[in-house]
Amino acid sequence: MTARPDRTARTRVPIHRELADRWSPRAFDADATVSAVEVTALLEAARWSATWGQRQPVRFVVGLRGDATFGALAVTLKRGNSYAHAAGLLILVCADEGDDEKTALYAAVDAGAAIANLTVEAVSRGLVAHPMAGFDGDAAREAFAVPAGVRPVAIVAVGLLGDYATAEPKVVERDSQPRERLPLEQIAFAGTWGSPIVL
Ligand SMILES: Cc1cc2nc3c(=O)[nH]c(=O)nc-3n(C[C@H](O)[C@H](O)[C@H](O)COP(=O)(O)O)c2cc1C
């Protein structure tokens, strides 16, 4: 049984189901595992995201709950992200920033695209995914000997949704807040900046 409300995105017209159903939960099933096929699918989805100039600057460090990599990733998480210790999988996403500001900028864009792709693949497989910037990047760099010029960007927790009936009250409270986004009128313009596109 779950105590959480519906988390589905409210959209003006229907969108792809996996996109509408994606959200960032903090309750993971600590008994559930992510299979090798699922991990492979997530990485393939990330690998095939768009990449500026074919640079392919995104790298992944992958830990399955119980293994040494997972343990080393988990200890880099900020305290507020300790919910992710129950995830089945932690993926450190890194971006090779290249030689200049432009390569660094689009390496970060590519990393975001890879995270989005793997997240939607996770949702399509009945899993949940939660991206986290709240981790110690220097500690991750040291733990995995991440080369200079490659930036640890985020850790993504993936797993099976946990039971909100037994989740920590803090988690239940945070994940019961309504999911909100700015309306399209405030973010999509035509003609001039700030003038909402009329659809
Ligand atoms: C780059 C990035 C970093 C994030 N870092 C964290 C984090 O450290 N901890 C956390 O709990 N959520 C983190 N989130 C998740 C956001 O809080 C979440 O996406 C936002 O509240 C919207 O909720 P939704 O994903 O359920 O739509 C991060 C999301 C992104 C895109």
The ligand as an SDF file (V2000), in Angstrom:
LIG
                    3D

 31 33  0  0  0  0  0  0  0  0999 V2000
   20.5200   18.2960  -11.9200 C   0  0  0  0  0  0  0  0  0  0  0  0
   19.5630   17.8610  -10.8240 C   0  0  0  0  0  0  0  0  0  0  0  0
   20.0310   17.7010   -9.5380 C   0  0  0  0  0  0  0  0  0  0  0  0
   19.1670   17.2700   -8.5220 C   0  0  0  0  0  0  0  0  0  0  0  0
   19.6690   17.0590   -7.2600 N   0  0  0  0  0  0  0  0  0  0  0  0
   18.8740   16.5520   -6.3140 C   0  0  0  0  0  0  0  0  0  0  0  0
   19.4000   16.2170   -5.0330 C   0  0  0  0  0  0  0  0  0  0  0  0
   20.5850   16.3740   -4.7420 O   0  0  0  0  0  0  0  0  0  0  0  0
   18.5360   15.6960   -4.1250 N   0  0  0  0  0  0  0  0  0  0  0  0
   17.2150   15.4840   -4.3840 C   0  0  0  0  0  0  0  0  0  0  0  0
   16.5110   14.9740   -3.5090 O   0  0  0  0  0  0  0  0  0  0  0  0
   16.7010   15.7710   -5.5920 N   0  0  0  0  0  0  0  0  0  0  0  0
   17.4880   16.2920   -6.5650 C   0  0  0  0  0  0  0  0  0  0  0  0
   16.9700   16.5630   -7.7980 N   0  0  0  0  0  0  0  0  0  0  0  0
   15.5750   16.2620   -8.0960 C   0  0  0  0  0  0  0  0  0  0  0  0
   14.7380   17.5250   -8.0920 C   0  0  0  0  0  0  0  0  0  0  0  0
   14.5590   17.9770   -6.7610 O   0  0  0  0  0  0  0  0  0  0  0  0
   13.3920   17.2080   -8.7530 C   0  0  0  0  0  0  0  0  0  0  0  0
   13.6090   16.8660  -10.1080 O   0  0  0  0  0  0  0  0  0  0  0  0
   12.4440   18.4020   -8.6710 C   0  0  0  0  0  0  0  0  0  0  0  0
   12.0620   18.6380   -7.3290 O   0  0  0  0  0  0  0  0  0  0  0  0
   11.1970   18.1790   -9.5050 C   0  0  0  0  0  0  0  0  0  0  0  0
   10.5620   17.0130   -9.0680 O   0  0  0  0  0  0  0  0  0  0  0  0
   10.2170   15.8280  -10.0840 P   0  0  0  0  0  0  0  0  0  0  0  0
   11.5070   15.3000  -10.6380 O   0  0  0  0  0  0  0  0  0  0  0  0
    9.4910   14.8090   -9.2300 O   0  0  0  0  0  0  0  0  0  0  0  0
    9.3600   16.3890  -11.1730 O   0  0  0  0  0  0  0  0  0  0  0  0
   17.8070   17.0180   -8.8160 C   0  0  0  0  0  0  0  0  0  0  0  0
   17.3520   17.1970  -10.1240 C   0  0  0  0  0  0  0  0  0  0  0  0
   18.2140   17.6090  -11.1160 C   0  0  0  0  0  0  0  0  0  0  0  0
   17.6990   17.7570  -12.5340 C   0  0  0  0  0  0  0  0  0  0  0  0
  1  2  1  0
  2  3  1  0
  2 30  2  0
  3  4  2  0
  4  5  1  0
  4 28  1  0
  5  6  2  0
  6  7  1  0
  6 13  1  0
  7  8  2  0
  7  9  1  0
  9 10  1  0
 10 11  2  0
 10 12  1  0
 12 13  2  0
 13 14  1  0
 14 15  1  0
 14 28  1  0
 15 16  1  0
 16 17  1  0
 16 18  1  0
 18 19  1  0
 18 20  1  0
 20 21  1  0
 20 22  1  0
 22 23  1  0
 23 24  1  0
 24 25  2  0
 24 26  1  0
 24 27  1  0
 28 29  2  0
 29 30  1  0
 30 31  1  0
M  END
$$$$
